[in-house]
């Protein structure tokens, strides 16, 4: 699907974030005997509890750093250090919205996911749930949240019968907004909430058509959702060709990934299932944090989150990248 000239509002410099395939490859930051297990207190989401998760990577190797303890992290909100009350790694269930672009350029990849999708879904645990939303000119809930892997695979196979009118355009901002709102239907109250979109990232949403990027961004941050993406084709190459024509393509997926601390990688139809499985596996290596903000104002304002690893661990590993969401919106007084 070719972008229209309406989609020239935002430029995100730089390349898409790389995926480091980490199945079976993890970097421990401390000896096993010195690791401390995470607190076993179950996480219960409340209006006051702020929940975020993060990926920690070695800058030298790009490998995931596992085995860190609560004491190895410091978390700040608007520059003020917070007390982390909940901490775990790979303990909370996942609630995933699989957000599928049904434009013609993406359909061969969707077909491969249809044929081999169960292989990727085996990375999920019994308590994990998944929903399917398809999008083009509009977004449609194609399957609500379920833990039935066979049903998900069947529903992906059914996408080929959807009416052709939905694929007339690619409204990514509208789709992300609808997916973020649908997270309210997740049955796991304590889950990590994730959108995985498969798209060519070539949005041609008209100005005023559907919800905007600002609307979608706010919905994501209010719901505590992380966006990750499988981008079909070479978006950077296509964007470069359009720059020669003085048309700036918006890196929609890249914007949302950077804002929410997710993962994005390029795929084609031949490796889509393998990378989807690796993406799910990598999402499992994320650390989860919960805290009650020291700022008790219910002003509805945006608050910045900064998560740091202790200098001792940084020195031992040789530098780390901490990937997490940029912040959240405080509750507003009713």
C-alpha positions as CSV (number, residue, x, y, z in Angstrom):
1,X,0.0,0.0,0.0
2,X,1.5,3.3,-1.0
3,X,1.6,6.2,1.5
4,X,-0.3,9.4,0.6
5,X,1.2,12.9,0.9
6,X,-1.1,13.6,3.9
7,X,1.2,11.6,6.1
8,X,4.1,14.1,6.5
9,X,3.5,15.4,10.0
10,X,6.2,13.8,12.1
11,X,9.8,12.7,11.4
12,X,11.6,10.2,13.7
13,X,15.3,10.2,12.9
14,X,17.4,7.1,13.1
15,X,16.9,3.4,12.3
16,X,14.5,0.9,13.7
17,X,15.6,-0.7,16.9
18,X,17.4,-4.0,16.2
19,X,16.2,-7.3,17.6
20,X,18.9,-9.4,19.3
21,X,17.8,-13.1,19.0
22,X,18.3,-14.3,22.5
23,X,16.7,-17.7,22.7
24,X,19.0,-19.6,25.0
25,X,21.5,-16.7,25.1
26,X,21.4,-14.6,28.3
27,X,24.0,-12.7,30.2
28,X,24.0,-13.0,33.9
29,X,25.1,-9.9,35.8
30,X,26.0,-11.7,39.1
31,X,26.9,-15.2,40.3
32,X,23.9,-17.5,41.0
33,X,24.8,-17.7,44.7
34,X,24.5,-13.9,45.1
35,X,21.2,-13.5,43.3
36,X,18.2,-12.6,45.3
37,X,14.8,-13.9,44.3
38,X,12.1,-11.4,43.6
39,X,9.5,-10.7,46.4
40,X,6.7,-13.3,46.2
41,X,3.9,-10.9,47.1
42,X,1.4,-11.0,44.2
43,X,1.0,-7.8,42.3
44,X,-2.5,-6.4,42.5
45,X,-3.3,-3.4,40.2
46,X,-4.9,-0.4,41.9
47,X,-5.5,3.2,40.9
48,X,-2.5,4.2,43.0
49,X,0.0,1.6,41.9
50,X,2.2,2.5,39.0
51,X,3.4,-0.5,37.0
52,X,6.1,-0.6,34.4
53,X,8.4,-3.1,32.9
54,X,11.8,-2.9,31.3
55,X,14.4,-4.8,29.2
56,X,18.0,-4.6,30.2
57,X,20.7,-5.2,27.5
58,X,24.4,-5.3,27.6
59,X,25.8,-2.5,25.4
60,X,28.8,-4.7,24.4
61,X,26.9,-7.7,23.2
62,X,23.3,-6.7,22.9
63,X,22.3,-9.7,25.0
64,X,19.6,-9.6,27.6
65,X,20.9,-9.2,31.2
66,X,19.1,-11.7,33.5
67,X,19.4,-12.4,37.2
68,X,19.3,-8.8,38.5
69,X,17.8,-8.2,41.9
70,X,15.6,-5.4,43.2
71,X,18.5,-3.8,44.9
72,X,20.2,-3.4,41.5
73,X,17.7,-0.8,40.3
74,X,16.7,2.7,41.1
75,X,13.5,4.3,39.8
76,X,12.7,8.0,39.5
77,X,9.6,9.9,38.8
78,X,10.1,13.5,37.6
79,X,13.6,13.2,39.2
80,X,12.3,12.0,42.6
81,X,13.5,8.6,43.7
82,X,10.6,6.2,44.3
83,X,10.3,3.1,46.6
84,X,9.8,0.0,44.4
85,X,7.3,-2.3,46.2
86,X,6.8,-5.0,43.5
87,X,9.5,-6.6,41.5
88,X,9.7,-9.7,39.3
89,X,11.0,-11.2,36.1
90,X,8.9,-13.5,34.0
91,X,6.2,-14.0,36.7
92,X,3.3,-11.9,35.5
93,X,1.1,-13.3,32.7
94,X,0.9,-11.5,29.3
95,X,-2.2,-10.0,27.8
96,X,-1.3,-9.5,24.1
97,X,-3.3,-7.8,21.3
98,X,-2.1,-9.1,18.0
99,X,-2.7,-6.1,15.8
100,X,-2.6,-7.2,12.1
101,X,-2.4,-5.0,9.1
102,X,-4.6,-6.5,6.3
103,X,-3.2,-4.3,3.4
104,X,-2.1,-6.2,0.3
105,X,1.6,-5.8,1.0
106,X,1.4,-7.5,4.4
107,X,-1.0,-10.3,3.6
108,X,1.8,-12.8,2.5
109,X,3.3,-12.4,5.9
110,X,-0.1,-12.9,7.6
111,X,-0.5,-16.0,5.5
112,X,2.7,-17.5,6.9
113,X,1.6,-16.6,10.4
114,X,-1.7,-18.4,9.6
115,X,0.1,-21.5,8.4
116,X,2.7,-21.7,11.2
117,X,1.4,-19.5,14.0
118,X,1.0,-22.2,16.5
119,X,4.7,-22.6,16.6
120,X,5.2,-19.1,17.8
121,X,2.3,-19.3,20.2
122,X,4.0,-22.2,22.0
123,X,6.2,-19.6,23.7
124,X,3.2,-18.5,25.7
125,X,2.4,-19.8,29.2
126,X,-1.0,-21.2,30.2
127,X,-2.1,-18.0,31.9
128,X,-1.2,-15.8,28.9
129,X,-4.1,-14.5,26.8
130,X,-4.2,-13.1,23.3
131,X,-6.7,-11.1,21.2
132,X,-6.7,-10.3,17.5
133,X,-7.5,-6.9,16.0
134,X,-7.3,-6.4,12.2
135,X,-7.0,-3.0,10.7
136,X,-6.8,-1.0,7.5
137,X,-9.3,1.8,6.9
138,X,-10.7,0.9,10.3
139,X,-9.9,-1.5,13.2
140,X,-12.0,-4.5,14.0
141,X,-11.8,-6.9,17.0
142,X,-11.5,-10.2,15.2
143,X,-11.1,-12.3,18.3
144,X,-11.5,-11.3,21.9
145,X,-9.0,-12.4,24.6
146,X,-8.6,-16.1,24.9
147,X,-6.1,-18.6,26.2
148,X,-7.1,-21.1,23.5
149,X,-4.0,-21.3,21.1
150,X,-5.9,-23.4,18.6
151,X,-8.7,-20.9,18.4
152,X,-6.2,-18.0,17.8
153,X,-4.6,-20.0,14.9
154,X,-8.0,-20.7,13.4
155,X,-9.0,-17.1,13.6
156,X,-5.8,-15.9,11.9
157,X,-6.7,-18.4,9.2
158,X,-10.2,-16.8,8.9
159,X,-8.7,-13.3,8.1
160,X,-8.5,-14.1,4.4
161,X,-12.3,-14.0,4.2
162,X,-12.6,-10.4,5.5
163,X,-14.2,-7.9,3.2
164,X,-11.8,-6.0,0.9
165,X,-13.0,-2.6,1.9
166,X,-11.0,-2.6,5.1
167,X,-7.7,-2.7,3.2
168,X,-8.3,0.5,1.3
169,X,-6.0,2.4,3.6
170,X,-3.6,1.8,6.6
171,X,-4.7,3.8,9.6
172,X,-2.0,2.9,12.1
173,X,-2.7,5.6,14.7
174,X,-6.4,4.6,14.8
175,X,-5.5,1.0,15.1
176,X,-3.1,1.6,18.0
177,X,-5.7,3.7,19.8
178,X,-8.4,1.0,19.5
179,X,-5.9,-1.7,20.6
180,X,-4.9,0.3,23.6
181,X,-8.6,0.8,24.6
182,X,-9.3,-2.9,24.1
183,X,-6.9,-3.8,26.8
184,X,-9.6,-3.0,29.3
185,X,-11.2,-6.3,28.2
186,X,-8.2,-8.3,29.3
187,X,-9.2,-11.0,31.8
188,X,-5.9,-11.0,33.7
189,X,-6.1,-8.1,36.1
190,X,-2.4,-8.4,37.0
191,X,-0.9,-8.9,33.5
192,X,1.7,-7.1,31.5
193,X,-0.1,-5.5,28.6
194,X,1.4,-5.7,25.1
195,X,0.5,-4.8,21.6
196,X,2.3,-6.7,18.8
197,X,1.6,-5.2,15.5
198,X,2.5,-6.8,12.1
199,X,2.5,-4.1,9.5
200,X,4.5,-2.5,6.7
201,X,4.5,0.7,8.7
202,X,3.4,2.7,5.7
203,X,0.5,4.7,7.2
204,X,-1.6,6.8,4.9
205,X,-4.1,8.0,7.5
206,X,-5.7,11.2,6.4
207,X,-5.5,14.3,8.7
208,X,-8.7,14.2,10.7
209,X,-9.4,10.6,9.8
210,X,-9.7,8.5,12.9
211,X,-7.8,9.1,16.2
212,X,-4.5,10.9,16.0
213,X,-1.1,9.9,17.2
214,X,-1.6,12.1,20.3
215,X,-4.8,10.3,21.1
216,X,-3.2,6.9,20.7
217,X,-0.1,7.9,22.7
218,X,-2.2,9.0,25.6
219,X,-4.4,5.9,25.5
220,X,-1.2,3.7,25.6
221,X,0.3,5.5,28.5
222,X,-2.9,5.6,30.5
223,X,-3.4,1.8,30.0
224,X,0.2,1.0,30.7
225,X,0.6,-0.8,27.3
226,X,3.9,-1.6,25.6
227,X,4.0,-1.6,21.8
228,X,6.2,-4.0,19.8
229,X,6.3,-4.4,16.1
230,X,7.2,-6.7,13.3
231,X,7.7,-4.4,10.3
232,X,7.3,-6.1,6.9
233,X,9.9,-5.0,4.4
234,X,12.6,-2.3,4.6
235,X,10.9,0.8,6.0
236,X,14.1,2.8,6.1
237,X,14.8,2.1,2.4
238,X,11.2,3.1,1.4
239,X,11.4,6.2,3.6
240,X,14.7,7.2,1.9
241,X,13.1,7.0,-1.5
242,X,10.3,9.2,-0.4
243,X,12.7,11.7,1.1
244,X,14.2,12.2,-2.3
245,X,10.7,13.4,-3.4
246,X,10.5,15.7,-0.3
247,X,7.9,13.5,1.3
248,X,8.6,12.5,5.0
249,X,7.1,9.2,6.0
250,X,6.2,9.0,9.7
251,X,7.8,6.1,11.5
252,X,4.5,5.3,13.3
253,X,5.6,2.0,14.8
254,X,9.0,3.4,15.8
255,X,7.4,6.3,17.6
256,X,5.2,4.1,19.7
257,X,7.9,1.6,20.4
258,X,10.3,4.3,21.7
259,X,7.5,5.9,23.8
260,X,6.5,2.7,25.5
261,X,9.8,0.8,25.7
262,X,9.0,-2.0,23.2
263,X,10.8,-3.9,20.5
264,X,10.7,-3.6,16.8
265,X,12.3,-5.6,14.0
266,X,12.1,-6.0,10.3
267,X,10.6,-9.3,8.9
268,X,9.6,-10.9,5.7
269,X,7.2,-13.7,5.1
270,X,9.9,-16.4,5.4
271,X,11.1,-15.4,8.9
272,X,8.0,-13.8,10.4
273,X,7.0,-16.8,12.6
274,X,10.6,-17.4,13.8
275,X,10.9,-13.7,14.8
276,X,7.4,-13.6,16.3
277,X,8.4,-16.5,18.6
278,X,11.7,-14.8,19.4
279,X,9.9,-11.6,20.2
280,X,7.5,-13.3,22.6
281,X,10.4,-15.0,24.3
282,X,12.3,-11.7,24.6
283,X,9.2,-10.0,26.1
284,X,9.3,-12.7,28.8
285,X,12.8,-11.5,29.9
286,X,11.5,-8.1,30.9
287,X,11.6,-7.0,34.6
288,X,8.3,-5.8,36.1
289,X,8.2,-2.9,38.7
290,X,5.4,-1.5,40.8
291,X,5.5,1.6,43.0
292,X,3.2,4.1,44.7
293,X,4.1,7.6,43.6
294,X,5.2,10.0,46.2
295,X,3.4,12.7,44.3
296,X,-0.2,12.4,45.6
297,X,-1.7,15.0,43.4
298,X,-4.5,13.7,41.2
299,X,-3.9,16.3,38.4
300,X,-4.0,14.1,35.3
301,X,-0.5,15.4,34.2
302,X,2.2,13.4,32.5
303,X,5.0,12.2,34.7
304,X,8.4,11.0,33.5
305,X,9.8,7.7,34.6
306,X,13.6,7.0,34.7
307,X,14.9,3.6,35.6
308,X,18.6,3.1,36.3
309,X,20.9,0.1,37.1
310,X,23.4,0.5,39.9
311,X,26.9,1.7,38.9
312,X,28.4,-1.5,40.3
313,X,26.4,-3.7,38.0
314,X,27.0,-1.3,35.1
315,X,30.8,-1.6,35.6
316,X,30.7,-5.3,36.0
317,X,28.8,-5.9,32.8
318,X,30.5,-3.1,30.9
319,X,27.5,-0.7,30.3
320,X,23.8,-1.4,30.0
321,X,20.8,-0.1,28.1
322,X,17.5,0.1,30.0
323,X,14.5,0.1,27.7
324,X,11.2,1.1,29.4
325,X,8.3,3.5,28.8
326,X,8.9,7.2,29.1
327,X,6.2,7.8,31.7
328,X,2.5,7.8,32.5
329,X,-0.5,10.0,33.1
330,X,-1.4,10.6,36.7
331,X,-5.1,9.9,37.7
332,X,-7.3,13.0,37.5
333,X,-9.5,14.1,40.2
334,X,-13.2,13.4,39.4
